Structures are given as C-alpha cells and as structure tokens.
Amino acid sequence: MPDTLAPPNLQIALSVNGEMRAVPAGTSVTGLLAEIGLAERKVAVERNLEIVPRSQYSTTMLSAGDAIEIVHFIGGG
C-alpha cells in the first residue's frame, strides 16, 4: 500500500510581498506570520488578490504558487 502522507519536511514555494519564499507544506497564514515575526493584530494579509479575514488566518492553508501580500501597520504621530 503506497504511503499517502507527504514527508514532514516537504517545502512549498510561494511569493511574499514579491519575494520567493519556501515554507513547510501545511503552513497557515498564522504560521507564516509567526515565521516572519509579525503580530497578527498589526497586519493585513492578501492571498491571491483576496483579503484573508483575520478570523481565518489559522485555517487558511498556503499552497505552492500562492501570492501573499502583507501590509504591516505602524503607528506614529
């Protein structure tokens, strides 16, 4: 019987703010933000030209070839 599970170290390539990046398969938007070091509350995320609601960050899984745009809010005065 063939193994249907992907190897745990399988990486996928995607674009983050125009730069290619490799992340583990099964990474969510939340996981990507953690890997980059950004707080969820201070960013807006677009996946393939569609805004990802903050409430769906942990359930939105990234796929190979995705185009992710992250806007980081910076306070000031």
All heavy atoms as a GROMACS GRO file, in nm:
protein
  560
    1MET      N    1   0.085  -0.118   0.000
    1MET     CA    2   0.000   0.000   0.000
    1MET      C    3   0.089   0.124   0.000
    1MET      O    4   0.175   0.139   0.086
    1MET     CB    5  -0.090  -0.004   0.124
    1MET     CG    6  -0.173   0.120   0.142
    1MET     SD    7  -0.271   0.108   0.293
    1MET     CE    8  -0.429   0.146   0.225
    2PRO      N    9   0.070   0.218  -0.095
    2PRO     CA   10   0.155   0.337  -0.101
    2PRO      C   11   0.126   0.432   0.014
    2PRO      O   12   0.014   0.442   0.062
    2PRO     CB   13   0.120   0.401  -0.236
    2PRO     CG   14  -0.010   0.344  -0.275
    2PRO     CD   15  -0.024   0.212  -0.204
    3ASP      N   16   0.230   0.500   0.056
    3ASP     CA   17   0.217   0.599   0.162
    3ASP      C   18   0.152   0.725   0.104
    3ASP      O   19   0.204   0.784   0.010
    3ASP     CB   20   0.355   0.631   0.219
    3ASP     CG   21   0.348   0.724   0.339
    3ASP    OD1   22   0.238   0.752   0.388
    3ASP    OD2   23   0.455   0.768   0.383
    4THR      N   24   0.039   0.769   0.160
    4THR     CA   25  -0.032   0.885   0.107
    4THR      C   26   0.001   1.013   0.182
    4THR      O   27  -0.046   1.119   0.145
    4THR     CB   28  -0.184   0.862   0.112
    4THR    OG1   29  -0.222   0.836   0.248
    4THR    CG2   30  -0.226   0.748   0.022
    5LEU      N   31   0.079   1.003   0.288
    5LEU     CA   32   0.116   1.122   0.364
    5LEU      C   33   0.239   1.186   0.304
    5LEU      O   34   0.333   1.119   0.265
    5LEU     CB   35   0.142   1.088   0.510
    5LEU     CG   36   0.024   1.031   0.588
    5LEU    CD1   37   0.069   0.993   0.728
    5LEU    CD2   38  -0.089   1.130   0.594
    6ALA      N   39   0.239   1.320   0.298
    6ALA     CA   40   0.356   1.392   0.248
    6ALA      C   41   0.467   1.386   0.352
    6ALA      O   42   0.440   1.383   0.472
    6ALA     CB   43   0.319   1.537   0.219
    7PRO      N   44   0.591   1.385   0.309
    7PRO     CA   45   0.701   1.388   0.405
    7PRO      C   46   0.692   1.513   0.492
    7PRO      O   47   0.653   1.620   0.445
    7PRO     CB   48   0.826   1.393   0.316
    7PRO     CG   49   0.782   1.356   0.180
    7PRO     CD   50   0.635   1.385   0.172
    8PRO      N   51   0.726   1.502   0.621
    8PRO     CA   52   0.710   1.616   0.711
    8PRO      C   53   0.798   1.736   0.675
    8PRO      O   54   0.770   1.846   0.716
    8PRO     CB   55   0.749   1.559   0.847
    8PRO     CG   56   0.826   1.436   0.819
    8PRO     CD   57   0.780   1.385   0.685
    9ASN      N   58   0.904   1.714   0.597
    9ASN     CA   59   0.993   1.825   0.563
    9ASN      C   60   0.967   1.880   0.422
    9ASN      O   61   1.047   1.956   0.370
    9ASN     CB   62   1.139   1.782   0.576
    9ASN     CG   63   1.172   1.664   0.486
    9ASN    OD1   64   1.084   1.605   0.424
    9ASN    ND2   65   1.299   1.630   0.478
   10LEU      N   66   0.854   1.847   0.362
   10LEU     CA   67   0.820   1.896   0.230
   10LEU      C   68   0.801   2.047   0.234
   10LEU      O   69   0.731   2.099   0.320
   10LEU     CB   70   0.691   1.829   0.180
   10LEU     CG   71   0.644   1.871   0.041
   10LEU    CD1   72   0.743   1.825  -0.065
   10LEU    CD2   73   0.507   1.812   0.013
   11GLN      N   74   0.868   2.117   0.144
   11GLN     CA   75   0.858   2.263   0.136
   11GLN      C   76   0.778   2.304   0.013
   11GLN      O   77   0.783   2.236  -0.089
   11GLN     CB   78   0.999   2.324   0.127
   11GLN     CG   79   1.087   2.297   0.247
   11GLN     CD   80   1.057   2.390   0.362
   11GLN    OE1   81   1.060   2.511   0.349
   11GLN    NE2   82   1.025   2.332   0.477
   12ILE      N   83   0.706   2.414   0.025
   12ILE     CA   84   0.636   2.470  -0.090
   12ILE      C   85   0.690   2.610  -0.115
   12ILE      O   86   0.735   2.677  -0.022
   12ILE     CB   87   0.483   2.474  -0.070
   12ILE    CG1   88   0.445   2.558   0.053
   12ILE    CG2   89   0.426   2.334  -0.061
   12ILE    CD1   90   0.296   2.585   0.066
   13ALA      N   91   0.689   2.653  -0.240
   13ALA     CA   92   0.737   2.787  -0.277
   13ALA      C   93   0.618   2.878  -0.300
   13ALA      O   94   0.520   2.840  -0.364
   13ALA     CB   95   0.823   2.778  -0.402
   14LEU      N   96   0.629   2.998  -0.246
   14LEU     CA   97   0.526   3.099  -0.268
   14LEU      C   98   0.590   3.235  -0.268
   14LEU      O   99   0.706   3.249  -0.232
   14LEU     CB  100   0.414   3.087  -0.162
   14LEU     CG  101   0.454   3.077  -0.016
   14LEU    CD1  102   0.468   3.214   0.046
   14LEU    CD2  103   0.350   2.997   0.058
   15SER      N  104   0.516   3.334  -0.309
   15SER     CA  105   0.566   3.471  -0.314
   15SER      C  106   0.510   3.549  -0.195
   15SER      O  107   0.389   3.548  -0.172
   15SER     CB  108   0.522   3.536  -0.446
   15SER     OG  109   0.549   3.674  -0.444
   16VAL      N  110   0.597   3.616  -0.121
   16VAL     CA  111   0.556   3.701  -0.010
   16VAL      C  112   0.607   3.841  -0.038
   16VAL      O  113   0.728   3.863  -0.044
   16VAL     CB  114   0.610   3.649   0.125
   16VAL    CG1  115   0.569   3.742   0.239
   16VAL    CG2  116   0.561   3.506   0.152
   17ASN      N  117   0.515   3.932  -0.062
   17ASN     CA  118   0.549   4.070  -0.097
   17ASN      C  119   0.650   4.076  -0.211
   17ASN      O  120   0.746   4.152  -0.209
   17ASN     CB  121   0.600   4.146   0.025
   17ASN     CG  122   0.491   4.172   0.126
   17ASN    OD1  123   0.374   4.145   0.102
   17ASN    ND2  124   0.527   4.226   0.240
   18GLY      N  125   0.627   3.990  -0.311
   18GLY     CA  126   0.708   3.991  -0.431
   18GLY      C  127   0.837   3.911  -0.424
   18GLY      O  128   0.910   3.904  -0.522
   19GLU      N  129   0.868   3.851  -0.310
   19GLU     CA  130   0.990   3.772  -0.295
   19GLU      C  131   0.955   3.626  -0.276
   19GLU      O  132   0.866   3.593  -0.197
   19GLU     CB  133   1.071   3.821  -0.175
   19GLU     CG  134   1.125   3.961  -0.193
   19GLU     CD  135   1.212   4.004  -0.077
   19GLU    OE1  136   1.259   3.918   0.000
   19GLU    OE2  137   1.233   4.126  -0.063
   20MET      N  138   1.026   3.538  -0.346
   20MET     CA  139   1.002   3.395  -0.332
   20MET      C  140   1.048   3.349  -0.194
   20MET      O  141   1.150   3.394  -0.143
   20MET     CB  142   1.072   3.317  -0.441
   20MET     CG  143   1.017   3.343  -0.580
   20MET     SD  144   0.837   3.320  -0.594
   20MET     CE  145   0.822   3.145  -0.568
   21ARG      N  146   0.968   3.259  -0.137
   21ARG     CA  147   0.997   3.207  -0.003
   21ARG      C  148   0.952   3.061   0.002
   21ARG      O  149   0.852   3.025  -0.058
   21ARG     CB  150   0.921   3.290   0.100
   21ARG     CG  151   0.947   3.252   0.241
   21ARG     CD  152   0.868   3.346   0.334
   21ARG     NE  153   0.920   3.334   0.468
   21ARG     CZ  154   1.004   3.418   0.524
   21ARG    NH1  155   1.045   3.523   0.458
   21ARG    NH2  156   1.045   3.399   0.646
   22ALA      N  157   1.025   2.978   0.074
   22ALA     CA  158   0.986   2.839   0.093
   22ALA      C  159   0.937   2.823   0.237
   22ALA      O  160   0.998   2.874   0.331
   22ALA     CB  161   1.104   2.746   0.068
   23VAL      N  162   0.823   2.755   0.251
   23VAL     CA  163   0.766   2.727   0.383
   23VAL      C  164   0.726   2.580   0.386
   23VAL      O  165   0.704   2.519   0.282
   23VAL     CB  166   0.645   2.818   0.415
   23VAL    CG1  167   0.683   2.964   0.416
   23VAL    CG2  168   0.531   2.793   0.317
   24PRO      N  169   0.715   2.524   0.505
   24PRO     CA  170   0.672   2.384   0.514
   24PRO      C  171   0.529   2.367   0.460
   24PRO      O  172   0.443   2.454   0.480
   24PRO     CB  173   0.677   2.355   0.664
   24PRO     CG  174   0.769   2.456   0.721
   24PRO     CD  175   0.751   2.579   0.636
   25ALA      N  176   0.505   2.257   0.392
   25ALA     CA  177   0.369   2.226   0.346
   25ALA      C  178   0.278   2.222   0.468
   25ALA      O  179   0.319   2.177   0.575
   25ALA     CB  180   0.369   2.093   0.273
   26GLY      N  181   0.157   2.272   0.454
   26GLY     CA  182   0.063   2.274   0.565
   26GLY      C  183   0.072   2.399   0.650
   26GLY      O  184   0.007   2.408   0.754
   27THR      N  185   0.151   2.497   0.607
   27THR     CA  186   0.163   2.623   0.680
   27THR      C  187   0.038   2.707   0.658
   27THR      O  188  -0.009   2.723   0.547
   27THR     CB  189   0.288   2.701   0.635
   27THR    OG1  190   0.404   2.624   0.665
   27THR    CG2  191   0.299   2.836   0.704
   28SER      N  192  -0.012   2.764   0.767
   28SER     CA  193  -0.127   2.854   0.760
   28SER      C  194  -0.076   2.998   0.754
   28SER      O  195   0.044   3.024   0.770
   28SER     CB  196  -0.215   2.838   0.885
   28SER     OG  197  -0.144   2.880   1.000
   29VAL      N  198  -0.168   3.090   0.732
   29VAL     CA  199  -0.132   3.232   0.736
   29VAL      C  200  -0.072   3.265   0.872
   29VAL      O  201   0.030   3.334   0.882
   29VAL     CB  202  -0.252   3.322   0.703
   29VAL    CG1  203  -0.222   3.468   0.730
   29VAL    CG2  204  -0.296   3.303   0.557
   30THR      N  205  -0.132   3.213   0.980
   30THR     CA  206  -0.080   3.235   1.114
   30THR      C  207   0.064   3.186   1.125
   30THR      O  208   0.150   3.254   1.181
   30THR     CB  209  -0.167   3.164   1.220
   30THR    OG1  210  -0.297   3.223   1.219
   30THR    CG2  211  -0.109   3.174   1.359
   31GLY      N  212   0.092   3.067   1.072
   31GLY     CA  213   0.226   3.011   1.075
   31GLY      C  214   0.326   3.095   0.998
   31GLY      O  215   0.439   3.114   1.042
   32LEU      N  216   0.284   3.146   0.882
   32LEU     CA  217   0.371   3.231   0.802
   32LEU      C  218   0.404   3.359   0.878
   32LEU      O  219   0.520   3.401   0.883
   32LEU     CB  220   0.304   3.265   0.668
   32LEU     CG  221   0.382   3.363   0.580
   32LEU    CD1  222   0.515   3.303   0.535
   32LEU    CD2  223   0.298   3.404   0.460
   33LEU      N  224   0.304   3.421   0.938
   33LEU     CA  225   0.328   3.544   1.014
   33LEU      C  226   0.423   3.518   1.131
   33LEU      O  227   0.512   3.600   1.158
   33LEU     CB  228   0.196   3.603   1.064
   33LEU     CG  229   0.102   3.654   0.954
   33LEU    CD1  230  -0.031   3.698   1.014
   33LEU    CD2  231   0.165   3.767   0.874
   34ALA      N  232   0.407   3.405   1.198
   34ALA     CA  233   0.496   3.371   1.309
   34ALA      C  234   0.638   3.351   1.258
   34ALA      O  235   0.735   3.397   1.321
   34ALA     CB  236   0.446   3.245   1.379
   35GLU      N  237   0.652   3.284   1.143
   35GLU     CA  238   0.785   3.260   1.086
   35GLU      C  239   0.854   3.392   1.050
   35GLU      O  240   0.974   3.408   1.068
   35GLU     CB  241   0.771   3.172   0.962
   35GLU     CG  242   0.903   3.131   0.903
   35GLU     CD  243   0.888   3.030   0.791
   35GLU    OE1  244   0.824   2.926   0.811
   35GLU    OE2  245   0.942   3.059   0.682
   36ILE      N  246   0.776   3.487   1.001
   36ILE     CA  247   0.830   3.617   0.962
   36ILE      C  248   0.853   3.706   1.086
   36ILE      O  249   0.935   3.796   1.084
   36ILE     CB  250   0.735   3.687   0.862
   36ILE    CG1  251   0.732   3.608   0.731
   36ILE    CG2  252   0.777   3.831   0.836
   36ILE    CD1  253   0.629   3.656   0.633
   37GLY      N  254   0.779   3.678   1.194
   37GLY     CA  255   0.793   3.757   1.316
   37GLY      C  256   0.699   3.875   1.324
   37GLY      O  257   0.730   3.976   1.386
   38LEU      N  258   0.581   3.862   1.261
   38LEU     CA  259   0.482   3.969   1.264
   38LEU      C  260   0.362   3.930   1.350
   38LEU      O  261   0.318   3.816   1.346
   38LEU     CB  262   0.433   4.000   1.122
   38LEU     CG  263   0.537   4.056   1.026
   38LEU    CD1  264   0.479   4.069   0.886
   38LEU    CD2  265   0.586   4.192   1.075
   39ALA      N  266   0.311   4.026   1.425
   39ALA     CA  267   0.193   4.003   1.508
   39ALA      C  268   0.068   4.009   1.420
   39ALA      O  269   0.054   4.098   1.337
   39ALA     CB  270   0.184   4.109   1.618
   40GLU      N  271  -0.022   3.915   1.439
   40GLU     CA  272  -0.145   3.909   1.358
   40GLU      C  273  -0.227   4.036   1.366
   40GLU      O  274  -0.290   4.076   1.269
   40GLU     CB  275  -0.232   3.791   1.403
   40GLU     CG  276  -0.177   3.657   1.367
   40GLU     CD  277  -0.270   3.544   1.408
   40GLU    OE1  278  -0.393   3.564   1.407
   40GLU    OE2  279  -0.218   3.437   1.441
   41ARG      N  280  -0.229   4.099   1.481
   41ARG     CA  281  -0.314   4.216   1.501
   41ARG      C  282  -0.265   4.340   1.427
   41ARG      O  283  -0.339   4.436   1.412
   41ARG     CB  284  -0.324   4.249   1.649
   41ARG     CG  285  -0.397   4.144   1.726
   41ARG     CD  286  -0.411   4.183   1.869
   41ARG     NE  287  -0.483   4.080   1.943
   41ARG     CZ  288  -0.504   4.083   2.071
   41ARG    NH1  289  -0.459   4.184   2.142
   41ARG    NH2  290  -0.570   3.986   2.129
   42LYS      N  291  -0.140   4.338   1.382
   42LYS     CA  292  -0.083   4.458   1.320
   42LYS      C  293  -0.062   4.444   1.171
   42LYS      O  294   0.013   4.521   1.112
   42LYS     CB  295   0.048   4.494   1.388
   42LYS     CG  296   0.030   4.531   1.534
   42LYS     CD  297   0.160   4.574   1.597
   42LYS     CE  298   0.137   4.613   1.742
   42LYS     NZ  299   0.259   4.665   1.803
   43VAL      N  300  -0.126   4.345   1.108
   43VAL     CA  301  -0.108   4.325   0.965
   43VAL      C  302  -0.242   4.299   0.896
   43VAL      O  303  -0.339   4.259   0.959
   43VAL     CB  304  -0.012   4.207   0.934
   43VAL    CG1  305   0.126   4.233   0.989
   43VAL    CG2  306  -0.068   4.077   0.983
   44ALA      N  307  -0.240   4.322   0.767
   44ALA     CA  308  -0.349   4.278   0.678
   44ALA      C  309  -0.284   4.185   0.577
   44ALA      O  310  -0.172   4.210   0.531
   44ALA     CB  311  -0.414   4.397   0.609
   45VAL      N  312  -0.353   4.076   0.543
   45VAL     CA  313  -0.296   3.976   0.453
   45VAL      C  314  -0.388   3.955   0.334
   45VAL      O  315  -0.510   3.942   0.349
   45VAL     CB  316  -0.275   3.840   0.526
   45VAL    CG1  317  -0.221   3.735   0.429
   45VAL    CG2  318  -0.182   3.858   0.645
   46GLU      N  319  -0.327   3.954   0.216
   46GLU     CA  320  -0.398   3.926   0.091
   46GLU      C  321  -0.337   3.799   0.033
   46GLU      O  322  -0.215   3.786   0.027
   46GLU     CB  323  -0.379   4.043  -0.005
   46GLU     CG  324  -0.450   4.027  -0.136
   46GLU     CD  325  -0.423   4.146  -0.227
   46GLU    OE1  326  -0.322   4.140  -0.301
   46GLU    OE2  327  -0.500   4.243  -0.222
   47ARG      N  328  -0.422   3.706  -0.006
   47ARG     CA  329  -0.377   3.581  -0.069
   47ARG      C  330  -0.438   3.572  -0.207
   47ARG      O  331  -0.560   3.568  -0.222
   47ARG     CB  332  -0.420   3.461   0.015
   47ARG     CG  333  -0.383   3.328  -0.046
   47ARG     CD  334  -0.430   3.214   0.045
   47ARG     NE  335  -0.403   3.087  -0.016
   47ARG     CZ  336  -0.493   2.992  -0.032
   47ARG    NH1  337  -0.616   3.008   0.009
   47ARG    NH2  338  -0.459   2.879  -0.090
   48ASN      N  339  -0.355   3.572  -0.308
   48ASN     CA  340  -0.401   3.563  -0.447
   48ASN      C  341  -0.508   3.667  -0.478
   48ASN      O  342  -0.614   3.636  -0.531
   48ASN     CB  343  -0.449   3.421  -0.478
   48ASN     CG  344  -0.341   3.318  -0.456
   48ASN    OD1  345  -0.223   3.345  -0.477
   48ASN    ND2  346  -0.378   3.201  -0.411
   49LEU      N  347  -0.479   3.791  -0.440
   49LEU     CA  348  -0.563   3.908  -0.467
   49LEU      C  349  -0.692   3.913  -0.388
   49LEU      O  350  -0.782   3.992  -0.418
   49LEU     CB  351  -0.594   3.921  -0.617
   49LEU     CG  352  -0.472   3.927  -0.710
   49LEU    CD1  353  -0.516   3.931  -0.856
   49LEU    CD2  354  -0.385   4.048  -0.677
   50GLU      N  355  -0.705   3.830  -0.283
   50GLU     CA  356  -0.823   3.833  -0.197
   50GLU      C  357  -0.779   3.853  -0.053
   50GLU      O  358  -0.690   3.784  -0.004
   50GLU     CB  359  -0.902   3.702  -0.208
   50GLU     CG  360  -0.967   3.684  -0.344
   50GLU     CD  361  -1.057   3.560  -0.349
   50GLU    OE1  362  -1.097   3.509  -0.242
   50GLU    OE2  363  -1.085   3.515  -0.461
   51ILE      N  364  -0.845   3.947   0.016
   51ILE     CA  365  -0.815   3.972   0.157
   51ILE      C  366  -0.852   3.849   0.239
   51ILE      O  367  -0.958   3.791   0.220
   51ILE     CB  368  -0.895   4.094   0.208
   51ILE    CG1  369  -0.857   4.221   0.132
   51ILE    CG2  370  -0.878   4.112   0.359
   51ILE    CD1  371  -0.718   4.270   0.157
   52VAL      N  372  -0.763   3.810   0.330
   52VAL     CA  373  -0.792   3.700   0.422
   52VAL      C  374  -0.842   3.762   0.552
   52VAL      O  375  -0.769   3.838   0.615
   52VAL     CB  376  -0.665   3.615   0.449
   52VAL    CG1  377  -0.696   3.504   0.548
   52VAL    CG2  378  -0.607   3.560   0.320
   53PRO      N  379  -0.966   3.732   0.591
   53PRO     CA  380  -1.015   3.786   0.719
   53PRO      C  381  -0.928   3.736   0.835
   53PRO      O  382  -0.887   3.620   0.837
   53PRO     CB  383  -1.157   3.728   0.731
   53PRO     CG  384  -1.196   3.695   0.590
   53PRO     CD  385  -1.068   3.655   0.522
   54ARG      N  386  -0.898   3.823   0.928
   54ARG     CA  387  -0.812   3.788   1.041
   54ARG      C  388  -0.865   3.663   1.113
   54ARG      O  389  -0.789   3.579   1.160
   54ARG     CB  390  -0.803   3.905   1.139
   54ARG     CG  391  -0.701   3.885   1.248
   54ARG     CD  392  -0.674   4.011   1.329
   54ARG     NE  393  -0.598   4.105   1.248
   54ARG     CZ  394  -0.641   4.227   1.215
   54ARG    NH1  395  -0.757   4.270   1.255
   54ARG    NH2  396  -0.567   4.306   1.141
   55SER      N  397  -0.997   3.648   1.119
   55SER     CA  398  -1.057   3.532   1.186
   55SER      C  399  -1.027   3.401   1.115
   55SER      O  400  -1.046   3.293   1.172
   55SER     CB  401  -1.209   3.550   1.197
   55SER     OG  402  -1.267   3.555   1.067
   56GLN      N  403  -0.975   3.408   0.991
   56GLN     CA  404  -0.946   3.287   0.914
   56GLN      C  405  -0.796   3.262   0.896
   56GLN      O  406  -0.756   3.170   0.825
   56GLN     CB  407  -1.014   3.295   0.777
   56GLN     CG  408  -1.165   3.294   0.787
   56GLN     CD  409  -1.232   3.308   0.651
   56GLN    OE1  410  -1.168   3.297   0.547
   56GLN    NE2  411  -1.360   3.333   0.653
   57TYR      N  412  -0.712   3.340   0.960
   57TYR     CA  413  -0.567   3.324   0.945
   57TYR      C  414  -0.522   3.182   0.981
   57TYR      O  415  -0.441   3.123   0.912
   57TYR     CB  416  -0.490   3.423   1.032
   57TYR     CG  417  -0.483   3.565   0.980
   57TYR    CD1  418  -0.550   3.606   0.866
   57TYR    CD2  419  -0.410   3.661   1.049
   57TYR    CE1  420  -0.543   3.737   0.821
   57TYR    CE2  421  -0.401   3.791   1.004
   57TYR     CZ  422  -0.468   3.829   0.891
   57TYR     OH  423  -0.461   3.958   0.847
   58SER      N  424  -0.575   3.128   1.090
   58SER     CA  425  -0.526   2.997   1.136
   58SER      C  426  -0.581   2.882   1.053
   58SER      O  427  -0.524   2.773   1.053
   58SER     CB  428  -0.561   2.975   1.284
   58SER     OG  429  -0.701   2.971   1.301
   59THR      N  430  -0.689   2.904   0.979
   59THR     CA  431  -0.748   2.797   0.899
   59THR      C  432  -0.720   2.811   0.749
   59THR      O  433  -0.757   2.725   0.671
   59THR     CB  434  -0.900   2.790   0.920
   59THR    OG1  435  -0.959   2.915   0.886
   59THR    CG2  436  -0.932   2.755   1.065
   60THR      N  437  -0.655   2.920   0.710
   60THR     CA  438  -0.620   2.941   0.569
   60THR      C  439  -0.483   2.883   0.544
   60THR      O  440  -0.381   2.938   0.587
   60THR     CB  441  -0.624   3.091   0.532
   60THR    OG1  442  -0.755   3.141   0.558
   60THR    CG2  443  -0.589   3.113   0.387
   61MET      N  444  -0.481   2.768   0.477
   61MET     CA  445  -0.355   2.699   0.448
   61MET      C  446  -0.296   2.752   0.318
   61MET      O  447  -0.369   2.776   0.221
   61MET     CB  448  -0.377   2.548   0.436
   61MET     CG  449  -0.428   2.486   0.563
   61MET     SD  450  -0.312   2.510   0.699
   61MET     CE  451  -0.425   2.517   0.836
   62LEU      N  452  -0.166   2.768   0.317
   62LEU     CA  453  -0.097   2.819   0.200
   62LEU      C  454  -0.067   2.706   0.102
   62LEU      O  455  -0.045   2.592   0.144
   62LEU     CB  456   0.032   2.889   0.242
   62LEU     CG  457   0.011   3.003   0.342
   62LEU    CD1  458   0.144   3.058   0.387
   62LEU    CD2  459  -0.078   3.111   0.283
   63SER      N  460  -0.067   2.739  -0.025
   63SER     CA  461  -0.040   2.641  -0.130
   63SER      C  462   0.077   2.688  -0.215
   63SER      O  463   0.104   2.809  -0.225
   63SER     CB  464  -0.163   2.625  -0.221
   63SER     OG  465  -0.273   2.580  -0.148
   64ALA      N  466   0.143   2.592  -0.279
   64ALA     CA  467   0.253   2.626  -0.369
   64ALA      C  468   0.204   2.723  -0.474
   64ALA      O  469   0.095   2.707  -0.530
   64ALA     CB  470   0.308   2.500  -0.434
   65GLY      N  471   0.282   2.827  -0.498
   65GLY     CA  472   0.248   2.925  -0.600
   65GLY      C  473   0.162   3.040  -0.552
   65GLY      O  474   0.136   3.134  -0.628
   66ASP      N  475   0.116   3.036  -0.427
   66ASP     CA  476   0.036   3.147  -0.375
   66ASP      C  477   0.114   3.277  -0.381
   66ASP      O  478   0.236   3.280  -0.365
   66ASP     CB  479  -0.004   3.123  -0.229
   66ASP     CG  480  -0.125   3.033  -0.212
   66ASP    OD1  481  -0.192   3.002  -0.313
   66ASP    OD2  482  -0.153   2.994  -0.097
   67ALA      N  483   0.041   3.386  -0.403
   67ALA     CA  484   0.098   3.520  -0.397
   67ALA      C  485   0.040   3.586  -0.272
   67ALA      O  486  -0.080   3.612  -0.265
   67ALA     CB  487   0.063   3.600  -0.522
   68ILE      N  488   0.125   3.609  -0.174
   68ILE     CA  489   0.085   3.667  -0.047
   68ILE      C  490   0.138   3.810  -0.039
   68ILE      O  491   0.254   3.835  -0.067
   68ILE     CB  492   0.142   3.585   0.071
   68ILE    CG1  493   0.104   3.438   0.060
   68ILE    CG2  494   0.100   3.645   0.205
   68ILE    CD1  495  -0.043   3.407   0.069
   69GLU      N  496   0.050   3.900  -0.001
   69GLU     CA  497   0.090   4.038   0.025
   69GLU      C  498   0.056   4.068   0.170
   69GLU      O  499  -0.056   4.042   0.214
   69GLU     CB  500   0.018   4.137  -0.067
   69GLU     CG  501   0.056   4.124  -0.213
   69GLU     CD  502   0.200   4.162  -0.243
   69GLU    OE1  503   0.254   4.253  -0.177
   69GLU    OE2  504   0.259   4.097  -0.332
   70ILE      N  505   0.152   4.119   0.243
   70ILE     CA  506   0.133   4.152   0.384
   70ILE      C  507   0.159   4.300   0.402
   70ILE      O  508   0.265   4.350   0.364
   70ILE     CB  509   0.229   4.071   0.474
   70ILE    CG1  510   0.207   3.921   0.453
   70ILE    CG2  511   0.209   4.110   0.620
   70ILE    CD1  512   0.310   3.834   0.521
   71VAL      N  513   0.061   4.369   0.462
   71VAL     CA  514   0.078   4.510   0.493
   71VAL      C  515   0.088   4.520   0.644
   71VAL      O  516   0.003   4.472   0.718
   71VAL     CB  517  -0.043   4.593   0.443
   71VAL    CG1  518  -0.027   4.739   0.482
   71VAL    CG2  519  -0.057   4.580   0.292
   72HIS      N  520   0.198   4.580   0.690
   72HIS     CA  521   0.225   4.593   0.833
   72HIS      C  522   0.191   4.736   0.875
   72HIS      O  523   0.243   4.831   0.820
   72HIS     CB  524   0.374   4.563   0.858
   72HIS     CG  525   0.413   4.561   1.001
   72HIS    ND1  526   0.531   4.612   1.045
   72HIS    CD2  527   0.350   4.513   1.111
   72HIS    CE1  528   0.540   4.596   1.176
   72HIS    NE2  529   0.431   4.536   1.218
   73PHE      N  530   0.101   4.747   0.973
   73PHE     CA  531   0.061   4.878   1.022
   73PHE      C  532   0.161   4.927   1.125
   73PHE      O  533   0.197   4.854   1.218
   73PHE     CB  534  -0.079   4.870   1.085
   73PHE     CG  535  -0.183   4.826   0.988
   73PHE    CD1  536  -0.244   4.702   1.001
   73PHE    CD2  537  -0.220   4.906   0.882
   73PHE    CE1  538  -0.340   4.659   0.911
   73PHE    CE2  539  -0.316   4.863   0.790
   73PHE     CZ  540  -0.376   4.740   0.807
   74ILE      N  541   0.204   5.052   1.108
   74ILE     CA  542   0.299   5.112   1.201
   74ILE      C  543   0.236   5.240   1.253
   74ILE      O  544   0.195   5.327   1.176
   74ILE     CB  545   0.433   5.145   1.129
   74ILE    CG1  546   0.495   5.016   1.074
   74ILE    CG2  547   0.528   5.216   1.226
   74ILE    CD1  548   0.618   5.039   0.993
   75GLY      N  549   0.225   5.247   1.385
   75GLY     CA  550   0.166   5.365   1.447
   75GLY      C  551   0.266   5.478   1.454
   75GLY      O  552   0.387   5.457   1.447
   76GLY      N  553   0.216   5.596   1.467
   76GLY     CA  554   0.305   5.711   1.479
   76GLY      C  555   0.222   5.837   1.488
   76GLY      O  556   0.101   5.835   1.475
   77GLY      N  557   0.289   5.944   1.507
   77GLY     CA  558   0.213   6.067   1.520
   77GLY      C  559   0.293   6.188   1.493
   77GLY      O  560   0.400   6.197   1.453
   0.00000   0.00000   0.00000
